[in-house]
Structures are given as structure tokens and as C-alpha cells.
Amino acid sequence: MNLTMTAILVLLLSFNTLAEELPLELQAPETAPVKKMSVPSETLMKLMEERQQDLDRREAAVRREEERLKLLRSDIEGLLKKQAGPAKSAAVSPSGGKPTGVPPHAANLVHLSQAFETMPVEEAAQRIEKMREAVALDLLSRLKSKTTGQILAALDPAKAARLVEKLAADPGTSSSEVSLKRK
């Protein structure tokens, strides 16, 4: 920006020197060119200063936003690390480091069920349609009954019927146990 201001000043000064080189008959009175040149140059300088101040304000706002985004990113990464820690420890028993009887996907089902509760019914049905039945049953059993009914209504009737039969088979056991009994 300083280079532009310098170039403008050089041009203004060169106009003044050209005006001095004109013959006396062509020159205007002494006060007129000075006022003509000073008013536009002052206005131009004011405009350039205002523009520079505007750019400085914008730059400061961008910097503040970048800092805010860095803080949010670090918060999200911290939350992901916290969430990943309990999920791993839930799937591994404290004694031998061997997996417990909990299916590997069970640790994430609570989070998934919350996501499916907020998802549009048609999208949820499309995703459940493509899932393995055991996973779909676990997920559907954790959803609110109203949401489960809406999703089942949007599913292929044959798949919905199979899922309903398996859900109704034994409500006391988890759906993964139901699918093991059926095999």
C-alpha cells in the first residue's frame, strides 16, 4: 500500500512541476492550481487512509476468527480423544485385555442412536436398509418407539417384517443374542 501512496505522490508532484514549466500566459493565477491540486490530493489521501483503516480492521477480524477456530478445533480434538478412550476401554475387559461379551459396535450405538433420532426418517431408513440385520436390530431397539415406527414404515416391507419379527422374538434379550439363537 505504501508503494501506491508513493506513486500517487510522485504523480502529483510531477503535475506541479509541469504546471510551473508552462508559459506565463497559459498558467492560471498562483492560488488556483495549489487549491485544485491540494483539494483532490487531500481527498485522495483521506480515502487511502480510510481504506487502509478498513483493511486493518478486516485483518484484525480475520485474525480473531482464526484464533477462535483454533480453539474450537483443539476443543473438538480433545472431546474426540475423551470419547475414543472410554469406547476402547468398554470393549476391553480390565483384567486380561481381551474383549468382553459386548459386541464391538455396542460402544458406539448410543451415539449412533442419537444421530438416527435427529436424522430425517427417509435417510435413516436408507442407511438401515443397507446394514446387517444384527446391527440394525441393536440400533432400532435403542431408538424411541415413534422414530422406530417411522423408520420401519419407510423400509422395504420384507426387511421391515424380518426386523419386527426379530425385535418381537424376545424383548428381554439383546438383538445380537436373538440373531445368534436364530442361526
N, C-alpha and C positions, 0 to 999 in steps of 0.2 A: 504494500500500500504506500510506503514511503517513496518508492520509485515513481509511482504515478503522481504523487504530490510534487515531486521534484521536477518531473517532466512538464507539468502544468505551469509551475513557476517559471521554468526556462522559457516556455512559450509566451507567457505574459510579459516577461522582461524583454524578449525579442520584439514583441509588438511595440513596446515603448521605445526601443532603440530605432525601429523603422520609422516611427512617427517623428522622431527628432531629426531624421535624415531628410524628410520631405522639405521642399522649398517653403519659404515662409508664407507664400500666398495660399498654399494648399493646407497649411496647418490651421487648426481651429485655435481659439483662444486657449491660453495656458491652463486654465482651470477646468475646462470641459473634458479633455482627454483623461486627465487624472481622475476625475469623478467617474467618467464612463468606465475606465479600467478598474478603478478601486471597488466600485459597487458590485460588478459581476465577480471580481476575484474574491471579494469578501463573502459574497453569497455562495460562491463555489467552495470556498474554504469551509464555511459553515456546514454546507451539505456534506462535504467529505468528512468533517469531524463527526457529524451526526451518523453517517454511515458506519464510520469506524466504531463509534459507541454501540451502535446496533449490533455490529458483528461481534464485538467484545461480549455483549450481553448474551448473544446466542451461543458463543463458545463456552461461556460460563455455564449456561443451562445444559449444554451437551455434556460438559464435564460432570456436573451434578448428577445427571441421568446415568452416565456411565458408572459412577460410584454406587448409585442406588442399585443398578443392575448387578454389579459385582457382589454387593451384599446379599441380594436375593439369590444369586447363583450359589454363593457359599452356604446360605441357609438351606437351599434345596438339596445341595450335595450332602450336608450334614444330616438332613432328615432321611435321605435315601440310605446313608450309611447306618443310621439308627434302625431303620426299618429292615434292612438286609440282615443286620445282626440277630435280632430275635427270630426272624424267619429261618435262618440257618440253625440256630440253637433249638428251635422247636422240632425240626426234622431229625436232629441228632440227640440221642439219649446222653445224659450227663455221665453215665458210668463207663461205657465202653466205646463211645464214639460211633456206634453202629446205629443205623436208622431204627426208629421206633416203629410201631404198628401204624402210625399215621401216614397216609399216602403223601407223596412228595408235594402234590399240588394243594393239599389241605391248608397249608400255612398261608397261601395267597387267596384262598376262597373268600375270606371275609372282605378283603379289599376288592376282589372281583365282584362280589355280590353288591357292594355299594356302588360300583361303577355301573353294573347292569340295572340297578334301581333308577339311576339318573339317565340312562341311555333311552333313546326313543325305542318303542316296542318293536318296530319293524327291524331296526338294526340289531337289537338283541336276539330276535328270532333268527335272523340270518346267521349270526355267529353260533348260536346254539345248534342250529341245523347242521353245521359242519363239525361240531365237537364229537368226541367219543361219548357214548351214552353214559358211561360211569361219571365222567366229569360233568356232563350236562345235568345228571341227576343230583350230584352233590351241589351244584350251583343253584339249581331250581329249588332244592329243599331249603336253601338259606334265604331265598328271596321272600318278600311279602307275598301273601296269597293272591292279592289283587294283581300284582305285577306278574306272578307266575301264570295266572289265568290268562292275562292279556298276551303273554308270550306264547303260551300253548295254543291260543286261538290263532295266532299268526303263523304257526308252524305248519308243515306238511301234515295232513290229518293222520297218516300212517305212523309217522315218527312221534307225533303228539300222543297217539294212543299207546304206543310202546312205552313212552316215558311215564304216562299217567299210570299204566299198569304196574310198572316197577316202583313208582312212588307210593302207590296204594298197597303194594305187596306186604310191607311190614314197616309201618311208620316209626317203630321203636329203634330200628337198626339204621345204620348209615347206608346210603345208596351203594357205596362200594362193597359192603357186605352183601347187599341184595344181589348185585351183579355177580359176585363170587358164588352165591348159592345157586343161581340160575344156570351156571356153566357146568 
